[in-house]
Amino acid sequence: MPDLIRDLLEPAAYPYAVGRVELVQTHISYVFLAGDFVYKIKKPVDFGFLDFTTLAKRRYYCRQEVVLNRRLCPEAYLGVVPVARQDGRLRLEGRGKAVEYAVKMRRLPGDRMMDGLLAADKVSPAMVEAVAERLADFHARAATSPAIGRYGARAIRFAWKENFEQWAPFVGDTLTAEQDRCLQTYVRSFFIRRRPLLERRVQQGRIRDCHGDVRSESVCFVDGICIFDCIEFNRRFRYTDVAGDVGFLAMDLDLHGRSDLADVLVQRYAQAAADSEVLDVIDFYKCYRACVRGKVEGFKLNQAEVSAEEKEEARSAARRYFRLACQYAARQSPPLLLITCGLVATGKTELAQGLGQAADMPVVSSDVVRKELAGLVPTERRFESFSRGIYSPRFTQRTYKALLERARLALTEGRSLIVDATFGQRRHRQRARELARKVGARFLCLECRADEDAIRQRLEGRLRAGRDASDARWETYEAQKQVFQPVTELPPDEHMVVDCDRPLAQCLDEARRELERRLAPPSA
């Protein structure tokens, strides 16, 4: 602990009689609780998104903190005071040369803080509605402009990118690799699918100079409602969609096990602010705020002045936040592009149709699309050699292009899709995978395998029935086998193999269970 901080724990450092001084640390501040007043000193840290490394910067941001917080809590913020050496000792509000600066606040009653009241089950729906109305009124008066509006969709996208980079060192500790992947996939998908909504909120003036850090521990039911401790160190975190403020507190209520109150908050805010579309973005901002809190708790693990016990508490808190973030992401899981892969008559179409029915996912078949492109009805036969006519490399390329275009249209609307095709060439699989990545969708290649006896029986059965769109014969199988490229380029979590020698019901059950397992939300 720095000497200056140790000195300020002495009651003699204060300009009034105080019996005991308590110190509370955040990742960016030292907070001294001294009788009827609170003094906040900024740590000389640089996290990229904030820079308190010089005395001049700390003084400037102390002043900003007072000005900005007086918008929602005018009675508590008294001003900025120096820490000076006076009569040979450090004193708050001393008359000598300032060696540090502090924000001076009137101490708010601890028994009226929302977090404590939540723990005691003393927060009523009416109290939460009052907070929602206070926020709606604040947002209606908060500054907005074209310059502030530019901190809309583009700024939140940058903030997410920054989050991914800053929590990367903690993957495997405060969050799992699976959780990291889940969050990145969800965010990428949301920006693609809901971009018009985000841009519309900019046009509607929903991007304002907000609070930026509305948590239950920052809400006090005194003098009406006092919401303190806003973001002063980076306007990029304060110039945000008003849903960000609502989402932060709603997330905190969820964390406290009071999702009922979170719903009250959001619904009452939507009414009071005449902002029905806040309901469409609230989970996105809840997820964002949970991730920010998880990241911030993780920062404490690298701070020398934080005790081992406090670090363990921070680690546990970070893990809770990231688990909650993944729950929000799972509510709006990104769409899935599932492609089948395998030689003719290995069971791809039967499995695709069965999975599509079980998971309510449409199936687009290469056999059908190929015939459509050729102006044929699906069951019309065209027995041509493997590399001629509608089965020529050029026509096959055209078919895959059409398949992926249909997939793109579905995925960008948030709809999952199964593409039933051979996908025997790596380039076709890679293009499908790249499409999924671009539109923020999940990707899975379902490879079907079968022995030659089963394949021959299926081919003969199809030809006798005459109802299948496939023109494949034994010669087709032998030709495909010569040019089929094994699936070696995909990671295990994007490649699933099903042995289709067995009855279809068994194969389908195995594929369905494995698909559910792979697509389940990440656990702790």
N, C-alpha and C positions, 0 to 999 in steps of 0.2 A: 504494500500500500504506500503511495507517495507520502512524503513527510507532511506536505500541505494538508492532505486529507486527514492524516492522523492528528495534526494540530487542531483541526476544526471539530474534532470529536470532543474537545475540551470545553466545558461550559464557559470558561473564561473568555473564549473567543467570540462570545456573542454580546451585543450591546444592551442586553437586558438580562435579568436573572433567569437562569434556566437550570433545572435540576439534572436533567439527563438528556443527552443527545443520541439519537438513533441514526444509523446510516443504512440507507437502502441503495443498492446499485442496480442500474440497468446496463445494457451494453454500451450506452453513450453518456450516461450521467451518474454523478454522485448526488444523492438526495439526502439532505440532513433534516431530520424532524426534531425541531427544537422548541418545545413549548407550544405557543400559539402560532408559530410561524414555521415555514418550510423554506429551505434554501437549496437551489439546484445549481450544481456546477457541472459544466460540460467536460467530458473526458477528452484529452488531446489525441483523438483517433481519426483515422481516415479509412472509411470503408468504400470509397469510390462514390457511393451515392450521398455521402456527407463528408465534410472536411472541417474538423475542429482543431487542426494542428497548430494554429498560431493564436496568441492572445487576442489579436485584433479580430480574428474570425469568431472566436468564442464570445467576445463582447457584442459583435454585430448580431449573432444569432440569439444571444440572450435578449437583446432589444426586440428582435423579430418575434421571439416567443411571447413576450409580454403583449405586444400590439395585436398579434393574431389571436391569442387566447382571450383577449378582452371581448371578442365578438360573441362568445358563448359563455364566458364566465368572468364578467367584468369585476365582480366584487373580490375575487381571489387574487388577481395578479396586481401586485403593488408596485413593482418596478425592478430595475437592475441596480445592484449594489456592488461596490468593490470589496475585494479581500485585500487588506493592506497590512503592512508591518507597522505596528504602533506600540511605542514603549517597549520595544524589543520582542514583541510577540505578534503573531498573526491574529487579526481581528476582522470579522465580518462588519462591513460598514465603517471600517477604520478610515482615518484621515491621511494616512501616508500614501506613498506611491502604490498603485494597484498592482498586485502580482497575479490576480485572477478576478473573475467577475462571476456573480451569481444572480439568478432570478429569485426575487423574494416574493413569497406567496403567503396569504393568510391560510392557516391550516384549516382544512375542511373537516367536518365531523366524521370520524371513521364509521360511526354506526349508521350513517346515511349513505354510504357508498354502495353502489349497485352490486358489486361482486360479493360483498359481505351479506347483503340482504338476500341475494340469490342462495348463498350457502345456508342461510337460516330459513329459506323458503318464505320470505317476506316480500317478494315482488309480485304484485298483482297485475292482471291484464290491463287494468286502468292506468297503472303507473307506466307500463310499457307503451300504451297508446299515447300518453302524455309526452314521452320521449320522442315518439314518432312525429307527433305534431310539432315539437320543438325543432326537430331536424328539418321538417318540411318548411317551416317558417324561416329558419336559418338559410336554407338553400335558396328559397325564393328571393332573399335579399343579398345573397352572396354574389360577388363580382363574376361577370362573364363577359367575354369579348371574342372577336375572331382569333386573337392571339392565344387566349386561354383555350378556345375550342380546338386549337391545333394539338393540345395535349390529350386528345381523345383516343381513337382507336390506335393510331400510330404509337402514341406514348405508352399505352398499356401493353402493346406488343413488345416494345423495347424493355419495359419493366419485367415482363415475363422472361425475356431472353437473359436479362441481367440476373434474375432469380436462378435460372437453370445453371448459369455459370458460377454464381456465388455459393450455391449449395452443393455443387459438384464434389468438393473435397469431403463432404459429409455423407455421400452415398456409401452405404454399407455400415453406417453408424446411426445417424438420426433418421434415415430413410433407406429403404431397400432399393436395389437396382430395378426391381419390378415396379415399385411405386414411382420411381423417377421416370421410367418409361411410360407408365400409365398417365402421369401428369403431362408429360411432354406431348404425347399423342392426343390427349383430350384438348389441350390448349391449341395445338396446331389445327385440329379439326374445327374447333369453335370459331376461330378467326376466319376460316374458309367458309363455313356454313352460315355464320351469322354476321358476316361483314356488312350487309345492307342495314341490319338493325343497329349495329354500332355506329355506322355513318349517319343514320337517321337521328340518333340521339345527339350527335354533334350538331346537326342542323336545327334540332329543337331546343338548343341551348341548355342541354343537360350537363354539359361539362362546365364546372364552376370552381371557384376558389373555395374548396371544401375544408373540412376538419382534417381528414386523412388518417385518423387513428382512433376511431370511436370504439372503445371497449368498455366493458362493464366496470372496470376499475377506474375509468375516466369519467364516469357519470355519478353525480352526487345529487340526491334529492334534497336540496336546500336552496333557499332563495329562488323558488320556482324549480328549475332544473339547471344545474351547472354541469356543462360538458367541457372538460379541461384537457390539457396536455395534447394539443394538436401538433401537426407536423410543421416545424418552422425551418428545418434545415435543407429542404429541397422542394421547391415549388412543383416539381414534376410529380411528387407524391401527393400534393395537395390539389393541384389542378387536375381534377379527375371527374369521372361520371359520379353524379350524386348517389348512384346505386352503390358506389364503393363505400361510402360512409354507412349506409344502411346495411350493406352486406357484412361489414366488419362486426357490427354489433350483433347482427343475426347469427353470424358464425360463432361468436362468443357465447351467445345464449344456447346454441346447439351444443357447444363444448361443455356447458354446465348442465347438460341433460334437460334443457328446457326448450325443446323444439316447438312446443305449443306457444311459448312466448315469442319465439323467433317468427312464427307465422303471424302472430298478432302484430308484431312490429312492422313486418313487410306489408301486410294487408292494410293496416291503418295509414302507413306512409303513402302507399299507392293512392289511397282515397284523398288524403290531405293535400298531397302534392299534385293531384290529377295526373298521375304518371302510371298508367296501367302497364306500360311496357317494362317497368322496373321488374315485374314478375318474370319476364323472359330472360333477364340477365342476372338475376340475383344469385343463382347458384354459381355462375361464373365468377362473380365478385366474392362470394363466400369462399370459393376454392382459392382464389388469389390471396385473400387475406389470411387464410389458414396457412398457406405456403409462406407468406411473408413472416408470420409469427414463428413458424417452424425454422425458417432460415435465421431469424434474429436470435432465437434461443440457441441455435447452433454456434453462433458467433461467440457466445460466452465460453465455449469449450477451449478457445484459443487465447483467452485473456488471463494473464498471469495473476492478476489481483483477485480473481474469482476463486473461492475455495473449492476443494475437491467435492465437498458435500453440495455446494451450489451448482457445480458443473454436472453432477449426477442428476440433480433436479432439473437442470436445463435440458439435459439429454432426454429425460423422460417426457418433459413438456414438448420438446420438438417432435418426438415420435408420435405423441398424441395429435399434434397439429397436422402432421403429414398423413396420418391415418384418416383424419377427418377430411382433409383435402381430397383424398382418393375416393372417399364416399361420395362427395359432391360430383367428382368426375364420373363416377360409375353411374350416377343418375342419368347422365346424358352421354352415354358411351358413344364414341365415334363409330361410324358404320364399318362394316367388314366387307372386304373384297375377298371372296373365297374362289380360287380357281381349282378345277380338277386337273389331274395330270396322269398320263399313262397311255399305254398302247390300246388299240381298239379292242373292244369286248372284254376289258378288264373290270367292268362294273361301274365305270365313271358316271354314266347317265342315270342308272338306277339309284346310285348313292346320292348324286346331286339332287334328283327329284325328291328322294326321301328326306334328305336334310332340309331342302327348301320348304317342304310341307311341314316338317316338324318345327322349324325355326321361323316360319312365315317369311321366307326370303325368296324373291323371284329368281328364276333360273333362266339364263340366256344360253342357248345351245349353239355350238359352232355348226352342227349339222343343219339346223333350221336356218340360221343366218346365211350360211353358204348357199342354200337352195333359194332363199329370198333374193340374194344378190344376183343369182343366175336367172331369176324370173320363173322359178319352179315352185310347185307346191311341195311341202316337206316330204311327203311319201312318194313323190315321183322319182323313179329310179334313174340314175345316171352312172352306169357301170363303166367307168373309165379307169385307165391305169393310174397308179399312184401319183404320177407326176404330170398328168395330162389334163386338159380341159379345166373343169372347176376344181380339180385337185392339183393343178400346177402350182409351183412356188409363188408365182405372181398372184394367182387367185387366192391362194392360202393367206398370203400377206394381206390382201384386201379384206379377207374374212376376219383376221385377227384385229385389224384396224377398226372394223365396224363393231366387233365385240367390245373392244376397250372404249370406244366412244359411247356405247350404251352404258357401260360401267361408269364412265366419268359422269354422265348425266345423272345417274341414280345416286352415286356417292356424294356429289356436290349438293344434292337435296337431302342428304343425311340418311339415305336408304341403303341398307346392305344388299349385296347381290352375290349370286353364284354364277360363275362363267364356266360352262361345261365344254371343255375342249381337250385336245390331246396335250397341248403345251409341251411338245416333245423337244423344242429347241430352247436353249437357255435365253436367247435374245427375247423370245416371246414372254417367258416367265419374268425376265428382268423388266420388261416394259410394263407388265401388269403390276409388279412390285413398285416401280417408280411412280406409276399413276396413283397407287394407294398412298404413297408417301406425300405426293404433291397435294392431294386433296385432304390430307389428315385422316385417312382411313386406316384401319388395321388390315393386315394381309395374312392370308394363309393359303398354302399350296397343299391340296389333298391328293396324294399320289395313290393310285389304285394299282395293285399288282395281283396277278393270277397265273396259275400254271397253264401250259398250252392245252391240256385236255379241256379245262373249263372254258378257255377262250374259244376253242373249236366248237364246243357244244353251243355256246352263246351265239356265235356267228351263224351256225346252221339253223338255230331256232328263230333268229331274226328274219332270215331269208324266207323261211316257211310261213311266218306270221304275216310278213309284208306290211306291217304297220309302223315300222321304225324309219326315222329320217335318215339313218346311216346307210350308206352304200357299201360299207366295209365287207370284204370277203377275206378268206384265208391269205390270198396273195397280198392283200392290203396289210395284214398283220406282219407278214414276213418282210415286206418292203419298209414298213415303219420301224421295225426292230433294227434294221441295218443303220438307220440314221438317228434313232432316238438318243438324246444326250442325257445321261443320268443327272439326277438332281443333286448336285454337290455344292452349288453356289449359295444355297439358302441356309440361314441359321436354324437350329433345331426348333426354336419357338415359332417359326414360320413354315415349317414343313412337317406334314403328318402322313404316315404311310399306313394304309389299310390293306390287309390280306383278304382279297375278295374271292378266294376259292370256296369259302363257306356260303351258306344260305344268306340271301340278302338281308333278312331280318337281323341276323347276328352282326353282319358288317355294319348295318345302319345303327344298331344300338351302340356298338363300340365307337363308331365315328361321332355319334351324337354326344355320348358321355365325354369323350376326349375333347370335343369342341367346347362343351360347357366348361370343362376344367380349365382349358387354355384361356377362355374369354371371361372367366370369373374375375371380379374386382380383386386387386391384390390385398392380401391380408397383412397383418402386422409383420 
